[in-house]
Amino acid sequence: MNNSNTGAGEPTKKRLTTSAMIASIAAEGQATRAAPFGHALAALAEQRADIVGLSADLSKYTDLHIFAKAHPERFYQMGMAEQLLMSAAAGMAREGFVPFATTYAVFASRRAYDFICMAIAVENLMIVDPCDAVEIEQAVPAIAAHQGPVYMRLLRGNVPVVLDEYGYTFEIGKAKTLRTGRDVLIISTGLMTMRSLDAAKTLQADGVDVAVLHVPTIKPLDEHTILAEARQSGRLVVTAENSSIIGGLGEAVAGLLLRNGVTPTFRQIALPDAFLDAGALPTLHDRYGISTEAVCAQIKAWL
């Protein structure tokens, strides 16, 4: 729609819309990279002939269209049938290929759970929750080199670039301390590491010194590093994740601490155990307490 006059003499209004299918969590003016997963996988496939890509009619929205364009002979469109997507990927892996199967998490969990369980997860599924574009790009070759199945939770749209200023290198099963602090330790994963770093900078201005420990792999969990950081006395320990408060990083860390007799003051930042609303990401992050402002407010209330 343009701004030309209508027959009634009134100018039409230009509609600005953002598709939720490719919504980005990047703040205005933040450095980003477009489709880091797709570009990283296409580049890796130039070096490895065993890399194949599969999609369930969502290649445009999972960055796999980049791979499909570069390597059409190694791209498989399975249609809206996630159970076939998972079963075909498992079969290809058993034949010596390294398949990357992409879909939305809700479809994989609802439509394909039994196939994932029986054909894939029986081999001990690894779970990766990357923070930003830098980590996604680093994780792709590490996943391809790993002997066993991996689930990686991706960020869509233009993905923020954050970890480059921390000299970060992704390693499977390794948590990394991104900043130190005497008052609070945030143990975070995925995009909540981004939020935690921003919150730490904001809280610093209020005299609150916040350390951030990034945990990129929920399974395997870096128990040694988490325990070493949590044992430092006098700090509030907070877990932060873009997942349900039940069954995620927070409960994994809580169980680890209790089993080892480590008992700091402990709190969780996570999504409520409920069916949540859909909508614009900034609005939802504020509503459910995982925006930078919400993280700051929560930590201040707990201190």
C-alpha positions as CSV (number, residue, x, y, z in Angstrom):
1,M,0.0,0.0,0.0
2,N,1.4,3.4,-0.9
3,N,0.7,7.0,0.2
4,S,-1.1,8.1,-3.0
5,N,-4.5,9.8,-2.7
6,T,-7.7,7.7,-2.8
7,G,-10.7,8.5,-4.9
8,A,-12.3,10.2,-1.9
9,G,-9.4,12.7,-1.6
10,E,-7.9,11.1,1.6
11,P,-4.4,9.8,1.6
12,T,-4.0,6.2,2.4
13,K,-2.0,5.2,5.5
14,K,1.1,3.0,5.1
15,R,0.8,-0.1,7.2
16,L,3.9,-1.2,9.0
17,T,3.8,-4.8,10.2
18,T,6.3,-7.3,11.6
19,S,5.6,-11.0,11.1
20,A,5.7,-13.0,14.2
21,M,7.2,-15.8,12.1
22,I,10.5,-13.9,11.7
23,A,10.3,-11.7,14.8
24,S,13.7,-10.7,16.2
25,I,14.6,-10.0,19.9
26,A,17.2,-7.4,18.8
27,A,16.9,-3.9,20.3
28,E,16.8,-0.9,18.0
29,G,20.3,-0.1,16.8
30,Q,21.8,-3.4,18.2
31,A,24.3,-5.2,16.1
32,T,22.8,-8.2,14.4
33,R,23.4,-10.9,11.8
34,A,20.8,-12.3,9.5
35,A,20.2,-16.1,9.5
36,P,23.4,-17.1,11.3
37,F,22.4,-20.7,11.5
38,G,21.6,-21.0,7.8
39,H,24.8,-19.3,6.7
40,A,27.0,-21.4,9.1
41,L,25.4,-24.6,8.0
42,A,25.8,-23.8,4.3
43,A,29.5,-22.9,4.9
44,L,30.1,-26.1,6.8
45,A,28.5,-28.2,4.0
46,E,31.1,-26.8,1.6
47,Q,33.7,-28.7,3.7
48,R,31.6,-31.8,4.6
49,A,29.7,-33.8,2.0
50,D,27.8,-35.7,4.7
51,I,25.8,-32.6,5.9
52,V,22.2,-32.7,4.8
53,G,19.3,-30.4,5.8
54,L,15.6,-31.3,6.3
55,S,12.6,-29.1,7.0
56,A,8.8,-29.6,7.6
57,D,7.6,-26.8,5.4
58,L,9.3,-24.1,7.4
59,S,12.7,-23.6,5.8
60,K,12.1,-19.9,5.3
61,Y,11.4,-19.4,9.0
62,T,14.2,-21.6,10.4
63,D,17.0,-20.2,8.2
64,L,17.3,-23.5,6.3
65,H,16.4,-21.8,3.0
66,I,20.0,-20.4,3.0
67,F,21.3,-24.0,3.0
68,A,18.7,-25.2,0.5
69,K,19.7,-22.5,-2.0
70,A,23.4,-23.3,-1.6
71,H,23.0,-27.1,-1.6
72,P,19.7,-28.0,-3.2
73,E,20.8,-31.6,-3.8
74,R,21.2,-32.1,-0.1
75,F,18.0,-30.4,1.1
76,Y,14.8,-32.4,1.9
77,Q,11.4,-30.8,2.2
78,M,9.3,-33.2,4.2
79,G,6.0,-31.2,4.2
80,M,3.9,-30.7,7.2
81,A,4.7,-34.0,8.8
82,E,7.2,-33.6,11.7
83,Q,7.1,-37.3,12.5
84,L,8.5,-38.0,9.0
85,L,11.0,-35.3,9.5
86,M,12.4,-36.9,12.6
87,S,12.2,-40.4,11.4
88,A,14.0,-39.6,8.1
89,A,16.7,-37.7,9.9
90,A,17.2,-40.6,12.3
91,G,17.5,-43.0,9.3
92,M,20.0,-40.7,7.5
93,A,22.1,-40.5,10.6
94,R,22.3,-44.3,10.8
95,E,23.4,-44.4,7.2
96,G,26.4,-42.1,7.9
97,F,24.9,-38.7,7.1
98,V,24.8,-35.7,9.5
99,P,21.3,-34.4,9.2
100,F,20.1,-31.0,10.5
101,A,16.3,-31.1,10.9
102,T,14.5,-27.8,11.5
103,T,11.0,-27.0,12.7
104,Y,9.3,-25.1,15.5
105,A,9.7,-26.5,18.9
106,V,6.0,-26.8,19.5
107,F,5.6,-29.0,16.4
108,A,8.5,-31.2,17.3
109,S,7.3,-31.7,20.8
110,R,3.6,-32.2,20.0
111,R,3.6,-33.9,16.7
112,A,6.8,-35.8,16.8
113,Y,7.6,-36.6,20.4
114,D,7.2,-40.3,20.2
115,F,9.4,-40.5,17.1
116,I,12.0,-38.4,18.7
117,C,11.9,-40.6,21.8
118,M,12.1,-43.9,20.0
119,A,14.4,-43.1,17.0
120,I,16.6,-40.3,18.3
121,A,16.6,-39.5,22.1
122,V,17.4,-43.1,23.0
123,E,20.9,-42.2,21.9
124,N,21.1,-39.6,24.7
125,L,20.0,-36.2,23.4
126,M,22.2,-33.2,24.0
127,I,20.4,-29.8,24.4
128,V,22.0,-26.5,23.3
129,D,20.5,-23.1,24.1
130,P,22.7,-20.4,22.4
131,C,22.8,-16.8,23.5
132,D,23.4,-15.0,20.2
133,A,24.5,-15.1,16.5
134,V,28.2,-15.6,17.5
135,E,27.3,-18.8,19.5
136,I,25.0,-20.2,16.9
137,E,27.7,-19.9,14.3
138,Q,30.2,-21.6,16.6
139,A,27.8,-24.3,17.7
140,V,27.0,-25.5,14.2
141,P,30.4,-27.2,13.5
142,A,30.6,-28.4,17.1
143,I,27.2,-30.1,16.7
144,A,28.2,-31.7,13.4
145,A,31.4,-33.1,15.0
146,H,29.5,-34.5,18.0
147,Q,28.8,-38.2,18.1
148,G,25.1,-38.3,18.9
149,P,21.8,-36.4,18.5
150,V,21.6,-32.7,19.4
151,Y,18.7,-30.3,19.9
152,M,19.5,-26.6,19.5
153,R,17.1,-23.9,20.2
154,L,17.5,-21.2,17.6
155,L,16.7,-17.4,17.5
156,R,14.8,-16.1,14.5
157,G,15.1,-13.0,12.3
158,N,18.1,-10.7,12.7
159,V,20.0,-12.3,15.6
160,P,21.9,-10.0,18.0
161,V,25.6,-10.1,18.3
162,V,26.6,-10.0,22.0
163,L,29.3,-12.5,22.9
164,D,32.0,-11.1,20.6
165,E,33.0,-8.4,23.2
166,Y,33.5,-11.1,25.8
167,G,36.1,-13.2,23.8
168,Y,33.7,-16.2,24.1
169,T,34.2,-19.6,22.5
170,F,31.5,-22.2,22.5
171,E,32.3,-25.6,23.9
172,I,29.9,-28.5,24.4
173,G,29.2,-29.0,28.1
174,K,31.2,-26.0,29.2
175,A,29.7,-23.0,31.1
176,K,31.6,-19.8,30.9
177,T,31.8,-16.8,33.3
178,L,31.3,-13.7,31.2
179,R,31.6,-11.2,34.0
180,T,32.4,-11.4,37.7
181,G,30.5,-9.8,40.6
182,R,30.4,-9.9,44.4
183,D,26.6,-9.4,45.1
184,V,24.7,-11.6,42.7
185,L,25.4,-14.6,40.5
186,I,23.1,-15.1,37.5
187,I,23.3,-18.5,36.0
188,S,21.7,-18.1,32.6
189,T,21.1,-19.8,29.2
190,G,20.0,-18.8,25.7
191,L,18.7,-15.3,25.1
192,M,18.5,-14.7,28.9
193,T,22.3,-14.5,29.0
194,M,21.8,-11.5,26.8
195,R,19.2,-10.1,29.2
196,S,21.4,-10.9,32.2
197,L,24.4,-9.0,30.8
198,D,22.3,-6.0,30.1
199,A,20.8,-6.2,33.6
200,A,24.2,-6.5,35.1
201,K,25.3,-3.2,33.4
202,T,22.2,-1.5,34.6
203,L,22.4,-2.7,38.2
204,Q,26.1,-1.7,38.3
205,A,25.0,1.9,38.2
206,D,22.9,1.2,41.3
207,G,25.9,-0.2,43.1
208,V,24.9,-3.9,42.6
209,D,27.7,-6.0,41.4
210,V,26.4,-8.9,39.2
211,A,28.3,-11.9,37.9
212,V,27.0,-13.8,34.8
213,L,27.6,-17.5,34.2
214,H,26.5,-18.6,30.7
215,V,25.3,-22.2,30.4
216,P,25.0,-23.0,26.7
217,T,24.3,-26.7,27.1
218,I,21.5,-27.8,29.5
219,K,22.4,-31.4,28.9
220,P,25.2,-32.1,29.6
221,L,25.3,-29.6,32.5
222,D,28.6,-28.2,33.6
223,E,28.2,-29.2,37.2
224,H,31.8,-28.5,38.2
225,T,31.7,-24.8,37.1
226,I,28.2,-24.2,38.4
227,L,29.2,-25.6,41.9
228,A,32.4,-23.6,41.9
229,E,30.6,-20.4,41.2
230,A,27.7,-21.1,43.6
231,R,30.1,-21.9,46.5
232,Q,31.4,-18.4,46.6
233,S,29.8,-17.1,49.8
234,G,27.6,-14.0,50.2
235,R,26.0,-14.0,46.7
236,L,22.4,-14.3,45.8
237,V,22.2,-17.0,43.1
238,V,19.6,-16.5,40.4
239,T,18.9,-18.8,37.4
240,A,17.5,-17.1,34.2
241,E,15.9,-18.9,31.3
242,N,13.3,-18.4,28.5
243,S,11.6,-21.6,29.5
244,S,9.0,-22.9,32.0
245,I,9.9,-22.5,35.6
246,I,9.3,-26.3,35.9
247,G,11.8,-28.8,34.4
248,G,14.4,-26.4,33.0
249,L,17.8,-24.9,34.0
250,G,16.5,-23.6,37.3
251,E,15.4,-26.9,38.6
252,A,18.5,-28.6,37.2
253,V,20.7,-26.1,39.1
254,A,18.6,-26.3,42.3
255,G,18.9,-30.1,42.4
256,L,22.6,-30.0,41.7
257,L,23.2,-27.5,44.6
258,L,21.1,-29.5,47.1
259,R,22.7,-32.8,46.2
260,N,26.1,-31.2,46.9
261,G,25.1,-29.4,50.1
262,V,25.5,-25.9,48.5
263,T,22.8,-23.7,49.9
264,P,23.0,-20.1,48.9
265,T,19.9,-17.9,48.7
266,F,18.4,-19.1,45.4
267,R,15.8,-17.6,43.1
268,Q,14.5,-18.4,39.6
269,I,13.6,-16.1,36.6
270,A,11.6,-18.1,34.1
271,L,8.2,-18.3,32.4
272,P,5.2,-19.3,34.5
273,D,3.8,-22.8,34.4
274,A,0.8,-21.9,32.2
275,F,-0.4,-21.6,28.6
276,L,1.0,-18.2,27.7
277,D,-0.3,-15.5,25.4
278,A,0.9,-14.8,21.8
279,G,2.0,-11.4,20.7
280,A,4.9,-9.0,20.1
281,L,8.0,-10.3,21.8
282,P,8.9,-7.1,23.8
283,T,5.4,-7.0,25.2
284,L,5.5,-10.7,26.2
285,H,8.9,-10.5,27.7
286,D,7.7,-7.6,29.9
287,R,4.5,-9.4,30.8
288,Y,6.2,-12.6,31.8
289,G,9.2,-11.1,33.6
290,I,12.1,-11.9,31.3
291,S,12.9,-8.4,29.9
292,T,16.0,-6.6,31.0
293,E,13.9,-4.2,33.1
294,A,12.0,-7.1,34.7
295,V,15.2,-8.9,35.6
296,C,16.6,-5.7,37.2
297,A,13.4,-5.2,39.2
298,Q,13.3,-8.8,40.4
299,I,16.9,-8.8,41.6
300,K,16.5,-5.5,43.4
301,A,13.4,-6.9,45.2
302,W,15.3,-10.0,46.3
303,L,18.4,-8.2,47.6
